[in-house]
């Protein structure tokens, strides 16, 4: 965009335009130089016409698109005969000059001619120019190739669609890691409104997992976007409470296109909630693993001559990935015949028969307790399981409230939701008072049932590094316990025959 730079004094050739003299605006000195610099620095092609239709300005971008220099363009009367086909010149000139008396801007598309004879479709925005007296003084016309304009409009449309109708979350954060733009999906995922999220630290919205998200932001700002997607588990604080979610995330580094060197403006974070799919995959993997363990346990138990050993084999295989400790408590033999219903006529007395090492890992070992009953207090989860003939879950309280017995999913026990110690550190007295290892935080008690009799209780224990037992855990534990009960019942029968003989 410069003023006329035509200084040619030689006679023009047959294919060259006639030389023109600089306009008055181009002979104004320093002001004209500033105007020429501004016009030439524009990214859009620009030309201007005076009230008679003569071209007064022509910048470098116009020269790049059409090939005609400012010296060849300035001073000509419109585009006729050189930048537009003669047949189209009248219509093009009329539509351009009509903007001089019309309010606002007018948008048109024209097919213009390049200097090399080629044609290019351009989109123009033209508006009238008024003089100091307020009367129309001319028209300025900014134009660009249609495909470039369409690319720009497509980029803008994409941005608007991402921040309005996208089926995944889009968050832009600045270099201080504070959200600056949030779309509707992301706002719902964060449990807040689109405007209330802006400028707030992510730690106010994400309870757990914010460190991983911010670490990803720092990496993107320093090193660039990672090649693969990342799956981040977070806990979000919402009006309904805290929710554990898995977000499959991608990151982009945002840099200013106007700087000579890339200057980071922030990070673009795109994510979608894949919690349900991840939980389904985890559940399938867990079910497949547990089924494999049950199969292996059955094959190993079939090789055991001692039924009691076979029962502990089932227990040891079940512990892998399921619990840290396990206990087997059997009903005192002389009372097994009366323990037949969910409501016992006589108090239950349980004797410790086998247990895993409380100070470390290892196989279950039989306990020589000498027939002395375990000192379980009233309301103990093991006694509750015997009373209900079903699974009972228990977790150490972290807020002073007692959650010592939550029904599981047994044949007669009601379904309940488990509450665990979470990330807190419960007092070891909770476990010790229940005759469990001091590092126990979560417990699951299931009844040993065979031939219509309750033979005892198996207790599975987890430490603070594991989550609380859930309903599907109770179903798995009951399946293992049923296999164990058959072996323990056979062990009792053989012991009775041996004593009778």
N, C-alpha and C positions, 0 to 999 in steps of 0.2 A: 504494500500500500504506500505508494510514494506519489509525489507530484510528478508532472511530466519531466522526463529526463532526456528528451529529444534534443540533441545538439548537432545533428547531422547537417552538413552544408553541401555535400555532394548531391548531384542529381540522382533521383531515385531510379531504380531499374524498372523494367516493365511489370514485374510481379511484386514490387514493394510499394507500400503506401506512401502518400505524399508526406513530407516532413511537416511538422506542426510547431508552432511557437508556444513557449510556456504560457500558462494562464496567469492571470493576476495573482491568484492565490499562491502560485508557486514562486512568485518573485517578492514575497513579503519578508525574506530574510530568515532570522532565527526561528520565528513562529512556523514558517513553512518547513524548516528542517525537522522541528519537533513533530509536526503533523505527519511528515513523511516517515519518520522513525516509528511512530505509533501504528500507522497503517501497515507498514512492512512487517511489524511484529505480530500481526493478527494471525490466528489460525484459520480464519475464514477468508475466502476471496471477497473483495469488496471493490465496487466501482460506483461512481457518482455521476449524475447528469445535471446540467443546469436547466433552467426553465425552457430552453429551446431544444433540449434533447442532446446537447453535445456532452461528450464524456470529459469530466474534469479530474477524476482520480482513478487510479488503477494500481492495486497493490501487488506484492510479489506472489501471493497465493493465487490471484487471478492469472498472473503470468504462468505459474506452474501448471494450472489446470488447462488453460487454453493455448499456451505457447506464445501468445502475443505479448510483447514487452510494453511497458508504460509509454515509451516513446512512440510506439506504433499505435497505441490505443487512444491516448489522451488527445482531445481535439476532434475526434471523429463524431459524426452525427449518428448516434445510435449504433446498432449492431448490423445494420443492413449492408449486405455485400461482402462482409468479411467474417463476422462471428455468428451470423445467422443466414440461413438460406434465403434468397430473395423472395421466395414464395411465402415464407413465414415472417419476414421482417416487419410487415405492417402490423400484424396481430401482436407480435412480441413488443414492438415499440409502444403500441397503444396500451397494452396491459401494464407495462412498466410505468409509463407517464401518468396513468390513471391514479397511481398511488400518491401523486403530488397533491391532489385535492381531496383525497379520501382520508378519513380518520384511522389511526392505528396502522398496523402492518398488514401487508397483503402477501400471501404465499402462492407461488406459482411454480410450475415445472416446465422447463424449456429444453429443447434440443439445440445446443450451441455447437459451432464449428471450431475445431482446433486449427492451429496454423498449418499443421501437416495434412489437413483435409479430413481428418477423422471427426466423428460426431460424439458428443458426450451429453448425457442427460443430467441436468442440474436442477436443484431446487433452490428457488430464490425467495428472499424476504425483502420486500421493498417498502419504503416509507417516505413521505414527503419531507422536504427540508424548507423551512421558512426563514426569510431574511429578517434583518433588524426591524423592518417596518411591519412584520407579521404577515407579509404576503408570501405565497408559494414561490420559492426560489430554485427548486430543483428536486431531485429524487436520489436517495442513496439505495444501493442494491447489494445485499450480501448474498453470496451463493456458494454452494458446495456440490460436489458430485452426489447424486442421489444415493448410490450404494454406501458412501461414507455417512450420509445423513441417516440412512436406514440402520446402519450399524450402531450409530449413536442412540437412535431411538430404541433400538432393540436392547441395548445395554441398560438404558433407563427403565424400559418396561420390565426387564428381568429383575432389576433392583427393587422396583415397586412390588412385583409379584412375590419376591422372596420375603419382603417385609410385611406382606399383607396376607397372601393366600397359600404360602408354602406349607407342605405337610411335614416339615421338619423345623427344628428350632434354628434361628439365626440370631446371633448376638455379636455385636461389634464392641470391643473394649479398647480404651485408649492405652497409652503407654503406662499409665498408673494402674492398669488392670481394673478399671471401673467401667461398667456398661454405658455405652453412649447411644446405641440403637438396639432395640429388642423387638422381634416380631411377635405376633399373637401366640404362636405355638410355644415359643420359648417362655413367654410370660406365664402361660398356663403351667408349663413344666416347673417353673420356679415358684409357683404358687403366689403370684403377685400380678399387678397390673403393668401395662407396658410403660407407663410414665413413672410409676412409683419405683421401678427397678433402677432407673437411670441415675448414675452417679453414686450408687450405694456400693459398698464393698460386698463382694460375693459371699464373704463369711457371714453376713447377716441373713442370707437366704439359704445357703447350703450348710447344714449342720456338720456333716462328715463328708470328706472327699474334696474339700475346697483346696487343700494343699496340692493334691494331684492336678487339679485344674489350673491353678496358678503356676505350677511347675511347667505345665505344657505351654502356657502363655509365654513364660520367660524363655523357654527353648525356642519357640517360634520367633520371638523378637530377636534373639541372638543368632540362631542358626538357620532359620527358615522353616517352612512347613514340613512336617514329617511325611514320609512316603506312604505310610499305611494309616488306616483308621485305628482309633484307640477306643477301647470299651472301658468306661469309667463308672464305678459304683459310687453313688452318692446318696446321702440322706438329706432330704429337702424338708424344710419347715413350712407347713401349709396351715390353713385355717382348720382343717380336719385333724391335724397332728403331723407327726413326722412320718415320712414315707421313704422307703429304701428303693432306689431306682437304678437302672443300668442305662447309660447313655452312650450310644455309639457315635463318636465324635471325630470330626475332621477340622483342621486348623489351616488358616491362610494368613500370611504376613501382609499387611496393608502398607504400601509405600506411596509417597506423593509422586505423581507423574510430572509435576512441575519443577522439581528440584533437579539440579545437575547430577547429584549423586542420590541414590535411594535413601530417603529419610523415612524411618518407620513411623506410621501414624497409629498403629495399634494392631489388633489381631481380629480376624474374622473367625468366629466359632460356629460351626454348623453341627447339629446333633439331632438324633432321633432316639426315642425311647424304645429300647428292645428288651425291657424287663421281662415281659411275658414270654418272649421267645427264649431268652437265656434261662429263665426258671424251668421252662419245659425241657430244654436240653439238659440242664443239670439234673432234673428229676429223672429223665430217661437214663442218663449215665449212672445215677445212683441206684435206680432200680435194676439196671443190668449188672452192676457190681454186686449188689446184694444177692441177686439171683445166682450169680456165679459162686459167691461165698457159700450160699446154702447148699448148692450142688457139691462143692468141694468138701463141705463139712459132713454131708451125708455119706460120701464115699469114704472119708477118713474114719467116721464113727462106725461104719460097717466092719472095719478091721479091728475094732476094740473088743476084747473078750469081756472086760469089766463094763457093765452098763453105766456105772458112775463115771468112768473115764470117757465113755461115749458122750455123756451129757456135757462134761466139761469141754470136750472137743467142739461140740456145737456152739458153746458159749465163746470159746476162744476165736473161732472163725467169725462170729457175729461182732466181736469187739472192733475189728479192723475198720477204721474210719467211722465208727459209730459211737463209741464210748471209751472212757479212760479206765474205768474200773467196773467190776461186776461182783455181785455177791449172790450166793445161793443159800436160802434159809428154808429148811424143811419143817413141816409140822411134826411135833413129837409123835412117834409111831403109835402110841396107844390112843392118840386122839384123832388119827386120820379117818377112822370110820365114822366119827360124828361130824366131821367137817365136810358137809355135803351141799349146803345151800348158801345163799348170799347173806343170810342172817344166822349167825352162829348161836347155838344154845349155850356153849361154854366158851370162856376166854381162850383165845388162840395163843399157843406157846410155840415159838419158832426157834429152831436150833441151827446155828451156822454150820453148813455142810462143806462149802467150798468158797474160795475168794481169790481174786487176783492180788498180786503184791501191791500194797498201798504206797510203798516208797519208790516204785518204778514200774517198768513194763515187765511182762512175763506171763506165762500160761497160768491158768487157774489151778489152784492146789487145794486138795481136800484138807479140811480143818478137823483136828482131833479135839473137839470141844467137850467130850465126855458126857454129852447129853444135857449140858447146862443151857437153858433157854437164853436167848439174846434179850437184853434188858431194853425192850422197846417201850417207850412211853405211850400213853393213850393218845390216839389220833395220829400215830406214826403212819407215814404213807404206805409202808408194807402192810400194816394192819388194815388200813383203809382198802387196799387192793384185795385183801382176803375177804373183807366184809362185802365188797361190791362185786367180787368175782370178775374184776376187770382191771385195766391198766389205770394207774394214777401217776400223774406228773407233778413234780415239785421243784421249786427253785428258791434259792436263797433270797430273802427280801433285801432291797437296797434303800428303801425309804422308811424303814421301821415297821412296815405292815407285814403281816405274815401271809405267805402264799404257799403253805405247806402241802396242800393237796388239791390238785386240779384233775378232774376225771379225764381219762384218756378215751380211747375208742373201743373199749372192750365190749363183749356181748351184752353186758348189763350196765356198764359204766357210761354215764352221759358224756357227750362231747363237750370239751372246753378248750379255751385258748390258753396257751402257756405264757407265763411271764417270767423272764429271767433277769439275772443280775446285770446283763448287758456289759457295758464297759466299766462298771463300778467294781469295788473290791469288798464283797460281803465279808462279814466276820466269820472266822473259822469255827466259832462256837456253834453256828447253825448246823454244820455237818457233824461235829463231834458229839453234840447232844443227841443226835439221831444214830449214833454208832456207825458213822461213815468216815472215810478218810478226810482229814482236815482240808484238803484242797478241793473237795467236792462242792460244786455250785448248783448243778442241775441233777435231778434224779428221775428215774422212770421205773416204777414197780409193776411187774406183771405176775399173774398167778399161774402156777403150775397145775394144770388140770388134766386128768386122765381117768377114764372109766367112771366119770361122774363125781370125782373126788378132787378136792383141792389139796395138793401135796405140799405146797409151800409157795415161796415168792422168789423171783429173780429180780434183783435191783441193779439197774444200769446207772452209772454215775459219770458225769462230765465235769471237767475243771473249768476255770474262768476263761480259758482261751477258746471255748466252744460255745455255740448258741444253745438256747434252751431246747428241750425235746419238743417236737411238734406231733401233730396227730398221725402223720404218716410214719413217724418213728415208732409210735406206739403200736401201729399195725405190724410193722416189721418185727418188733420185739415180741409181740404175742405169737407170731409165726415161729420164731426161734424157740420160744418157751414151750410151745406145744410139742416140738420135736424133743426137747429136753425132758419133758414130763413123761413121755413114753419110756425113755431110758431109765429115768429115776424110779418110775413105778416098777419096772422090771427089776431094778436093783433091790427095791424093797421086798419084792416077792422072793427073790433068791435068798435074801438075808433071813426072811421068815422060815423058809424051808431048811436053811442051814441050821438055824436055832432049834427048829422042831426035830431035826434029825439028831 
